[in-house]
Amino acid sequence: MTDDIIGVGVAGFWHVHANDYAREVTEHPRTRLVASWDPDVDRGRDGAAHLGLEAAESLDALLARPDLDAITVTTATDEHTAVISQAIAAGKHVFTEKLLAPTVAESEELVAAARRKGVALVVSLPRLSEALITTASGLVDTGALGDVTYARVRMAHDGWLKGWLPERFADPVAAIGGAFADLGCHPAYLVQRFLGAAPASVSATYGSVTGRAVEDNAVVVARYPNGAVGVAEASFVTTPGAFAFELRGTEASLLYGFGGEQLIGKGGRFGDAWTAVPSGPGAQSPFDLWVDAIRGDADPTDNLQAAIDLTRFVVAANTSAASGQAVDVDAKGQA
C-alpha cells in the first residue's frame, strides 16, 4: 500500500457489475484504481478505456504491478477459481462477485488458501447488509415472528426482455447456469439467512421463456429439517424492480414488495392489522468489510461461510433442475 491507500485492479469485465465495483473503489477513501485486465483482449481494452485505466496484457502482468495490492474479480464464473487462486498465490487481496466458485470444494479451498496466505477474501453478498434485510433478520433473530415456518424471496428484472443483459450470461459453462446462478443467488442467501444455511433438501424448477440454453425463470424450494419451507425465485423476463419477500411465523408475519415498497408486519407485537415496520440501520457493506479486512480491522469469516453455503444451495438447485428430482442435503450440509 502507498500512503495507506490500497491499490486495486479490475480482473475481468465479463460481469455487468465490474464498473459498479470499480466505482466503489474510486469512491472509497482508502482505495484507488490502478489497472485492469480481461482474458478477452477487446473487452479488456474497452473496459479499461471506459475507466481510464491501463490494460494489462495478462493476469500475471496485472498481479506483478508494484502498485497493486488487491483485485476485484468480475470474470466469468467458471474462471473464478483459477483467477482467485492466482491472485492469492501472489499475495493479493480479493473482492469477488458471487458465486465464489462453481463447486463447494473449490470454494472451500479458496477460503483455506486465503487464510494460509494471510490475504483478505470477501464475496459480494450485498443484500445481507441492507437496512431492510437487517431489520427483518433482527426481528427473526429476536423471535418477534415466533418460529419462522415459511420464507419466500423473489428477485427479477427485464434483462432479456429489453436486451440489456449480455448474451454471455446465457452460456451455461461460463455462467454456471442461468437466472438462478446469477440473480437467484440473492434470494438463495436471503432464504438461508432467514431459515438457516443447511436445508434438508432442495427442489428446483427452471424454465426458459426466451428459449436460451439456460433458465431465465426459476423457482427453488428448500425443505428444512424442522419442517420450514423456503422459496427462492429469480427471473430475467419480468418487469424491473420486482424484489419482494414474505416471512411467515407461528406468531407474526412480514411482507415487503407485494404491491408496495414498504415493510409491513402483522400479528404478535404488530397487532391484528398490517402495520408499517420502520427500518433500522444497515450493516457494513461487503466492500467496506473487505477494505477493513485488508487493514486488519475486520474478520470476513461469516461472509465466507455464507458464500460457501450459497454455493452449496445453487449447486443443489442446478442438480435438481437437471435431474427433475429433489436433492437431499445431509446433516453436514453436503448435497
C-alpha positions in Angstrom: 0.0 0.0 0.0 1.2 3.5 -0.8 0.4 6.2 1.8 -2.0 3.8 3.4 -4.1 3.7 0.2 -4.9 0.2 -1.3 -4.1 -0.1 -5.0 -6.9 -2.2 -6.7 -7.0 -3.7 -10.1 -10.1 -4.8 -12.0 -9.8 -8.5 -13.0 -12.4 -9.1 -15.8 -15.2 -7.1 -17.4 -17.4 -10.2 -18.1 -19.9 -9.4 -15.3 -22.1 -6.4 -15.5 -21.1 -5.3 -12.0 -17.5 -4.7 -13.0 -17.9 -1.0 -13.3 -20.0 -0.9 -10.1 -17.1 -2.3 -8.1 -14.7 0.0 -9.8 -16.9 2.9 -8.7 -16.8 1.6 -5.1 -13.0 1.6 -5.4 -12.9 5.2 -6.6 -15.4 6.4 -4.0 -13.7 4.8 -1.0 -11.1 7.0 0.7 -8.8 4.0 1.3 -8.7 2.6 -2.2 -7.7 3.6 -5.7 -7.8 2.0 -9.2 -4.5 1.3 -10.8 -5.1 -1.0 -13.8 -7.3 -3.7 -15.3 -7.2 -7.0 -17.3 -9.6 -9.2 -19.1 -8.9 -12.5 -20.9 -10.8 -11.2 -23.9 -8.5 -8.6 -25.3 -11.2 -6.5 -27.0 -13.4 -6.5 -23.9 -10.4 -5.7 -21.7 -9.4 -2.8 -23.9 -12.9 -1.3 -24.0 -13.3 -1.8 -20.2 -10.0 -0.1 -19.4 -10.8 2.8 -21.7 -14.1 3.3 -20.1 -12.5 3.6 -16.7 -9.4 5.5 -17.9 -7.1 2.7 -16.9 -4.1 0.9 -18.3 -5.0 -2.5 -19.7 -2.5 -5.2 -18.5 -1.6 -7.8 -21.1 -2.1 -10.7 -18.8 -3.2 -11.6 -15.3 0.4 -12.2 -14.4 1.3 -8.7 -15.6 -1.6 -7.2 -13.5 -0.6 -9.1 -10.4 3.1 -8.2 -10.8 2.5 -4.4 -10.6 4.2 -3.0 -7.6 1.3 -0.5 -7.1 -1.3 -3.3 -6.9 -2.4 -4.7 -3.6 -5.7 -6.2 -4.4 -8.2 -7.1 -7.2 -11.9 -7.2 -7.8 -12.9 -10.3 -9.7 -15.7 -10.0 -12.3 -14.6 -12.6 -14.8 -16.9 -15.4 -16.0 -17.9 -17.5 -13.0 -16.1 -20.6 -14.4 -12.9 -18.6 -14.3 -13.2 -17.6 -10.7 -11.2 -20.5 -9.2 -8.2 -20.0 -11.4 -8.1 -16.2 -11.2 -8.7 -16.0 -7.5 -6.2 -18.8 -6.8 -3.5 -17.0 -8.8 -4.2 -13.7 -7.0 -4.0 -15.4 -3.6 -0.7 -17.1 -4.5 0.6 -13.7 -5.5 -0.4 -12.3 -2.1 -3.1 -10.1 -3.4 -6.4 -9.4 -1.6 -9.6 -10.4 -3.5 -13.1 -9.0 -3.6 -15.2 -11.2 -5.9 -18.6 -11.3 -7.5 -20.8 -14.2 -6.5 -20.6 -17.2 -6.9 -17.3 -17.6 -5.2 -16.6 -20.7 -7.3 -18.5 -23.3 -9.3 -18.3 -26.0 -6.6 -18.3 -26.3 -2.8 -14.9 -28.0 -2.8 -13.3 -25.2 -4.9 -15.0 -22.5 -2.7 -13.6 -24.2 0.5 -10.1 -24.5 -1.0 -10.1 -20.8 -2.0 -11.1 -19.8 1.6 -8.4 -22.1 3.0 -5.8 -20.7 0.6 -6.6 -17.1 1.5 -6.2 -17.9 5.2 -2.9 -19.7 4.7 -1.6 -16.8 2.7 -3.0 -14.1 5.0 -4.9 -12.2 2.4 -8.4 -10.8 2.7 -11.0 -12.6 0.6 -14.6 -11.3 0.6 -17.6 -12.2 -1.6 -20.2 -9.6 -2.7 -23.4 -10.6 -0.9 -24.8 -7.1 -0.7 -28.5 -7.7 0.3 -27.4 -9.0 3.7 -26.2 -5.6 4.7 -29.2 -3.5 3.5 -31.3 -1.9 6.2 -34.5 -3.6 5.0 -32.9 -7.1 5.4 -31.1 -6.3 8.7 -34.4 -5.1 10.1 -36.2 -8.3 9.0 -33.3 -10.5 10.1 -33.2 -8.8 13.5 -36.9 -9.5 14.0 -36.4 -13.1 13.1 -33.4 -13.5 15.4 -35.2 -11.9 18.4 -38.2 -14.2 18.0 -40.7 -11.5 17.0 -42.2 -13.8 14.4 -42.1 -16.9 16.6 -40.7 -19.8 14.7 -40.4 -18.9 11.1 -42.2 -21.6 9.1 -42.1 -20.1 5.6 -39.8 -17.7 3.8 -40.2 -16.6 0.2 -37.8 -14.2 -1.6 -38.1 -13.1 -5.2 -35.7 -11.0 -7.4 -36.4 -10.4 -11.1 -35.6 -7.9 -13.9 -36.2 -7.4 -17.6 -32.7 -8.0 -18.8 -33.6 -10.4 -21.6 -36.9 -8.7 -22.4 -35.2 -5.3 -23.0 -31.9 -6.7 -24.2 -29.5 -5.0 -21.7 -28.3 -8.3 -20.2 -25.3 -9.5 -22.2 -25.8 -12.8 -24.2 -22.7 -14.2 -22.4 -25.0 -14.8 -19.4 -26.7 -17.5 -21.5 -23.5 -19.6 -21.7 -24.2 -22.5 -19.3 -20.5 -23.2 -18.9 -19.2 -19.7 -18.3 -22.1 -18.6 -16.2 -22.5 -21.9 -14.3 -26.2 -21.7 -15.1 -28.7 -19.0 -15.8 -31.0 -16.8 -13.9 -30.8 -18.7 -10.6 -26.9 -19.0 -10.6 -26.7 -15.2 -11.1 -29.7 -13.2 -9.9 -31.1 -16.1 -7.9 -28.1 -16.1 -5.6 -29.6 -13.1 -3.7 -32.9 -14.9 -2.9 -31.0 -18.0 -2.0 -28.7 -16.5 0.6 -31.6 -14.5 2.0 -33.7 -17.6 2.4 -30.6 -19.1 4.2 -30.3 -16.1 6.4 -34.0 -16.3 7.4 -34.3 -20.1 7.8 -30.8 -21.4 8.1 -27.8 -22.3 6.0 -28.5 -26.0 5.5 -31.9 -27.2 4.2 -32.6 -30.9 4.3 -33.4 -30.9 0.6 -33.6 -28.6 -2.4 -36.0 -28.9 -5.4 -35.8 -26.7 -8.4 -37.9 -25.9 -11.5 -36.3 -24.0 -14.3 -37.9 -22.6 -17.4 -36.7 -20.8 -20.5 -39.3 -18.3 -21.7 -36.8 -16.9 -24.3 -35.6 -20.3 -25.5 -32.0 -19.7 -24.5 -29.7 -22.6 -23.3 -30.1 -21.6 -19.7 -33.1 -20.8 -17.5 -34.5 -17.3 -17.5 -37.2 -18.2 -14.9 -36.6 -20.2 -11.8 -38.3 -21.3 -8.6 -36.4 -23.3 -6.0 -37.9 -24.8 -2.9 -35.9 -25.7 0.2 -37.2 -28.0 2.8 -35.7 -27.7 6.3 -35.3 -30.4 9.0 -37.8 -28.6 11.3 -40.5 -28.6 8.5 -40.0 -25.0 7.5 -40.1 -24.2 3.7 -38.1 -21.6 1.8 -38.8 -20.4 -1.7 -36.2 -18.6 -3.8 -37.3 -17.2 -7.1 -35.4 -15.4 -9.9 -36.2 -14.2 -13.4 -34.6 -12.3 -16.3 -38.0 -11.9 -18.1 -40.3 -9.7 -15.9 -40.9 -6.1 -15.1 -38.0 -4.4 -13.3 -37.8 -3.7 -9.7 -39.5 -7.0 -8.7 -37.9 -7.6 -5.3 -40.2 -9.0 -2.7 -40.1 -11.2 0.3 -42.6 -12.9 2.7 -41.8 -14.3 6.1 -44.5 -16.3 8.0 -44.0 -17.4 11.6 -46.0 -19.0 14.3 -46.7 -15.6 15.9 -46.3 -12.9 13.2 -45.6 -12.3 9.6 -43.6 -9.7 7.5 -44.2 -8.7 3.9 -42.2 -6.4 1.5 -42.7 -5.6 -2.1 -46.1 -7.1 -2.8 -47.8 -4.0 -4.2 -45.8 -1.6 -2.1 -42.2 -0.7 -1.3 -42.7 -0.8 2.5 -42.0 -3.4 5.1 -45.2 -4.3 7.0 -46.0 -6.7 9.8 -49.0 -8.4 11.2 -49.6 -10.5 14.4 -47.8 -10.6 17.7 -46.2 -7.2 18.5 -47.5 -5.7 15.3 -51.2 -6.2 16.1 -54.1 -7.7 14.2 -53.8 -5.4 11.1 -50.9 -4.9 8.7 -48.7 -2.2 10.2 -45.7 -0.4 8.8 -42.4 -1.6 10.3 -39.7 1.1 10.5 -36.2 0.1 9.2 -33.2 0.3 11.5 -29.6 0.9 10.4 -28.0 -1.3 7.8 -24.8 -3.3 8.3 -21.3 -2.8 6.9 -21.3 -3.3 3.1 -19.2 -6.2 1.7 -16.8 -3.8 0.0 -16.2 -1.9 3.3 -15.8 -5.2 5.1 -13.1 -6.1 2.5 -11.2 -2.9 3.0 -11.3 -3.2 6.8 -10.2 -6.8 6.5 -7.2 -5.8 4.4 -6.3 -3.3 7.0 -6.7 -5.9 9.8 -9.7 -4.3 11.3 -12.4 -6.9 10.4 -12.9 -10.6 10.1 -14.6 -11.9 6.9 -15.2 -15.4 8.3 -19.1 -15.1 8.4 -19.1 -13.7 4.8 -17.0 -16.5 3.5 -19.1 -19.2 5.3 -22.2 -17.6 3.8 -20.6 -17.7 0.3 -19.7 -21.4 0.7 -23.3 -22.2 1.9 -24.7 -20.2 -1.1 -22.6 -22.3 -3.5 -23.9 -25.5 -2.0 -27.5 -24.2 -2.4 -27.0 -23.2 -6.0 -25.2 -26.4 -6.9 -28.1 -28.4 -5.3 -30.7 -26.4 -7.2 -28.9 -26.8 -10.6 -28.6 -30.6 -9.9 -32.3 -30.8 -9.0 -33.4 -28.9 -12.1 -31.2 -31.1 -14.4 -32.4 -34.4 -12.8 -36.0 -33.4 -12.2 -35.7 -34.7 -8.6 -35.2 -33.2 -5.2 -31.6 -33.2 -3.9 -31.1 -34.3 -0.4 -28.6 -32.4 1.8 -27.1 -34.3 4.7 -26.6 -33.0 8.3 -23.2 -31.5 7.3 -24.8 -29.5 4.5 -23.4 -31.6 1.7 -25.6 -32.1 -1.4 
